[in-house]
Amino acid sequence: MSKLTDMRRVFAIGVMFFGLSALAQDQTYPNPLPYNPDSNLDGFIGIDDLLDLLALYNTLYPDSFSGDETGAILDLGKMAFNECFNTLESMGPKWRVMTHRDF
């Protein structure tokens, strides 16, 4: 293979990597839970978020979400992989990272 073909492949892989990385950083996805305290995803809980909460007042909680009294989910925000596991280790043995089996 020529150097030009190799460089094209490296460039194509780089473009795909950075494109997918930028796509993964998008925070505009809807929260699947029935209530998100930061409903407009601006990073702050303000008056707009309070108004969205008040719109839910006196409505029924959907039965499609199930849970039990033995589990809790703690969202610490976006972290690098190693930072996530270091934080997890510092929290003690009762905490773990969610997997697809938790759903």
C-alpha positions as CSV (number, residue, x, y, z in Angstrom):
1,M,0.0,0.0,0.0
2,S,1.1,3.5,-0.7
3,K,1.6,6.2,1.9
4,L,-1.2,8.2,0.4
5,T,-3.7,5.3,0.9
6,D,-2.5,4.9,4.5
7,M,-2.9,8.6,5.2
8,R,-6.4,8.5,3.7
9,R,-7.4,5.7,6.1
10,V,-5.9,7.5,9.1
11,F,-7.7,10.7,8.1
12,A,-11.0,8.9,7.7
13,I,-10.7,7.1,11.0
14,G,-9.8,10.4,12.7
15,V,-12.8,12.2,11.2
16,M,-15.1,9.3,12.3
17,F,-13.6,9.4,15.8
18,F,-14.0,13.1,16.3
19,G,-17.5,13.1,14.7
20,L,-18.7,10.4,17.0
21,S,-17.0,12.1,20.0
22,A,-18.9,15.3,19.2
23,L,-22.1,13.4,18.8
24,A,-21.6,11.7,22.2
25,Q,-21.3,15.1,23.9
26,D,-24.8,16.2,22.9
27,Q,-27.0,16.9,25.9
28,T,-30.2,17.6,24.1
29,Y,-31.6,14.0,24.4
30,P,-34.9,13.8,26.3
31,N,-34.6,12.4,29.8
32,P,-36.5,9.0,29.9
33,L,-37.7,9.5,33.4
34,P,-40.9,11.3,34.1
35,Y,-39.2,14.1,36.0
36,N,-35.9,15.8,35.5
37,P,-35.1,18.6,37.9
38,D,-33.1,20.4,35.2
39,S,-35.8,20.1,32.5
40,N,-34.2,22.6,30.1
41,L,-30.8,21.0,30.4
42,D,-28.9,24.3,31.0
43,G,-27.0,22.9,33.9
44,F,-28.9,25.0,36.5
45,I,-32.2,24.4,38.3
46,G,-34.0,27.7,38.0
47,I,-37.4,29.3,37.6
48,D,-38.0,27.7,34.2
49,D,-37.4,24.3,35.8
50,L,-39.7,25.1,38.7
51,L,-42.5,26.0,36.3
52,D,-42.1,22.7,34.5
53,L,-42.3,20.9,37.8
54,L,-45.5,22.8,38.8
55,A,-47.1,21.7,35.5
56,L,-46.8,18.1,36.9
57,Y,-48.6,19.0,40.1
58,N,-51.6,16.8,40.9
59,T,-50.9,14.4,38.0
60,L,-50.6,10.6,38.3
61,Y,-47.1,9.0,38.4
62,P,-46.8,6.7,35.4
63,D,-46.9,3.0,36.2
64,S,-44.5,2.1,33.5
65,F,-41.5,2.9,35.7
66,S,-40.8,0.2,38.3
67,G,-38.4,0.2,41.2
68,D,-37.8,-1.3,44.6
69,E,-36.6,-0.2,48.0
70,T,-33.2,-1.8,47.6
71,G,-31.7,0.3,44.8
72,A,-30.7,3.8,44.2
73,I,-29.3,5.6,41.2
74,L,-26.7,8.4,41.6
75,D,-25.9,10.5,38.6
76,L,-22.6,12.3,39.1
77,G,-22.6,13.7,35.6
78,K,-20.2,13.2,32.8
79,M,-16.8,11.8,33.7
80,A,-13.9,10.1,32.0
81,F,-13.9,6.3,32.4
82,N,-11.0,6.1,34.9
83,E,-12.4,9.1,36.9
84,C,-15.8,7.3,37.1
85,F,-14.3,4.1,38.5
86,N,-12.1,6.0,41.0
87,T,-15.1,7.8,42.3
88,L,-17.0,4.5,42.5
89,E,-14.2,2.9,44.5
90,S,-14.2,5.8,46.9
91,M,-17.9,5.4,47.6
92,G,-17.7,1.9,49.1
93,P,-18.6,-1.7,48.2
94,K,-22.3,-1.2,48.0
95,W,-22.2,1.0,44.9
96,R,-21.6,-0.2,41.3
97,V,-21.9,0.9,37.7
98,M,-25.3,0.2,36.1
99,T,-25.5,-2.4,33.3
100,H,-28.1,-3.3,30.9
101,R,-29.4,-6.0,33.3
102,D,-30.5,-3.2,35.7
103,F,-33.3,-2.3,33.2
